[in-house]
């Protein structure tokens, strides 16, 4: 996921939160903050790092940015589809070699900042909330064993040997869910190192693609019992994009034949960088280079934030995939400091299925 622009906006808001100031800082100021310290002062991921579980569920303070990111396609007891998102981000502000050890929480250290997003999509409506916290004082954080990721009362935590609980709430919505992770862990790219640009920058990236989910979701005062399947991405890096790369289109799809497809492009037009992962029904994992995956917008939808490509054709010829991916009717903007589109999708064509789509760089300034 491309959160570079999102982090710039986040740091703008964070500077206000931490300073208590009510006026907007200038763009150069918080863009400069985002570059302090520079990414080069943090560790850069590489294929030799590998993915080590359960350790890599925990935080990576030697890297600059990371996130835990869940999307879910659920249904109510009445059979209505319901989409759900939860994401928590960490932004390193002080590289470990500059930190000089961790000062006590009583000194209110600011070595990292945290942000969380939560959303529910149901019957053509979309609810979204955004929360911020400073690190180092217990307000937000993450640990690997037992798994716990939290920001205030929003939290994902292990409650058993193979069971997690996720709770979050915002204006007009809340959810309390039980998650049962599948055994399959998908390591994207080269041993978990996912390249994001032709310059070679990338991230460590793995996913759980078949999480069983049950629980309750409340929207506008009505509570629904739900069940379905989730997809959880875990990713960390220090700098994986070129400064001139704009816009991000990402898809996580579960297909009816048992196949799973993650595909993304960074940038627009013929210069866009494309990549992905195909998981065959037999469980084999195939990294996809740019010339192996095609992603073409089909139709655009006019929204209050601008036009959005709400339907796409995605082809992976080597694996017999030729599908149309379509968002349901409605607007699915996460209207935070940096608006982006986050919607459930349906899949038709050579395969049928469902999943999630995230689009950035389409909102009007």
Residue, then its C-alpha position, 0 to 999 in steps of 0.5 A: x500500500x502506498x501511504x507516502x502522501x497519507x503520511x505527509x497529511x498525517x504528520x501535518x495533523x500530528x503537528x497540530x495535535x502535538x502542538x495544540x495549535x489550531x492553525x494549519x502549518x504550511x505544506x513545506x513545513x510538514x513535508x520537511x517534518x516527514x523527511x526528518x530524519x531522512x529514510x536513509x537513517x532507518x534500515x532498508x528492507x531486502x530479500x535477505x531479511x526474510x519473514x520471521x513469525x511470530x516476531x514480525x507481527x510486532x513493531x519494527x522501530x528500525x524501519x520508518x513506516x509500517x502497518x497492520x491492515x485488515x479488510x473483510x467481506x462479511x454478510x449479515x444473517x439476512x444475507x446482505x453484504x457488508x464490508x469492513x476495514x481496520x488499519x493501524x500505522x506506525x511512523x518512526x520520527x527518530x531513527x534508532x541510532x539517533x534515539x540513544x535508548x528509549x526514555x521513560x514514558x514519564x518524559x513523553x518521548x516522541x520517537x514514533x507516531x501512530x494512526x488508525x483507520x476504521x470503516x464499515x460499508x453497508x447498503x451503499x453507505x460508508x462510515x469512516x473514522x480516524x484516530x491519532x496517538x503519540x508513541x512511547x506513553x502507552x496510548x498506542x503500540x504493538x507486540x508480537x506475543x501474545x499479539x496485540x495492536x492498539x490505539x486507545x480502545x481500538x485493538x486487535x489482540x490474541x484471545x487464544x491459541x488461534x483466535x483474535x478479537x478486534x474491537x473499534x468504534x467511530x461516529x455511527x458505527x462499531x464492531x466487535x469481531x472474533x477472527x480465526x486466522x488460517x494457516x496459510x501465510x503468503x510471502x509476497x515478492x522475493x521471500x517477502x520483499x515486495x518491490x514497489x518501483x523500478x528503482x528497487x525500493x520495496x517493503x517486507x510484505x506478508x498476508x493472511x488471506x483466509x481469516x474466518x470472521x464472526x461477530x457484530x457490527x452496529x451502524x446507525x444504532x442497529x446491530x447486525x450479526x455477521x460472518x465472512x472472510x478477512x484478508x490481513x496485510x502486514x507491511x513495513x519499510x523505510x522508503x519504497x517509492x520514488x518521489x515522482x510516483x503518484x497514485x496507487x491502485x491495490x486489489x485483494x481478491x478471493x476467487x471461487x476456485x480457491x485462487x487468491x490474487x493480490x495486484x497493485x500498480x503505482x503511478x498512472x498510464x504506461x509508466x505505472x509500476x505493476x506487481x502482484x501475487x497469484x496463489x493457485x487453488x493448490x496453494x502454490x504461490x507465484x510472484x507476478x512481475x509487471x508484464x504478467x499482470x494487466x490492470x485497466x480502468x473500465x468505467x469511472x464514477x463521479x463522486x463528491x471528491x472527483x471521478x473514481x475508476x470504480x470498475x477494472x479489468x484485471x488479466x493474468x494470462x499465464x494463470x487463466x485470469x481475465x476478470x472484471x472487478x467492480x465496486x458496489x453503488x455508492x461512495x467509499x471515500x475514507x474522508x480523513x486528512x488524506x481522502x482515499x477510496x476503500x471499497x468492497x468489490x465483486x469479481x466476474x469473468x473467468x472467475x467469480x469472487x469478492x475482495x477489496x479495492x483501495x485507490x489513492x490519488x483520485x481525490x480533488x485537492 
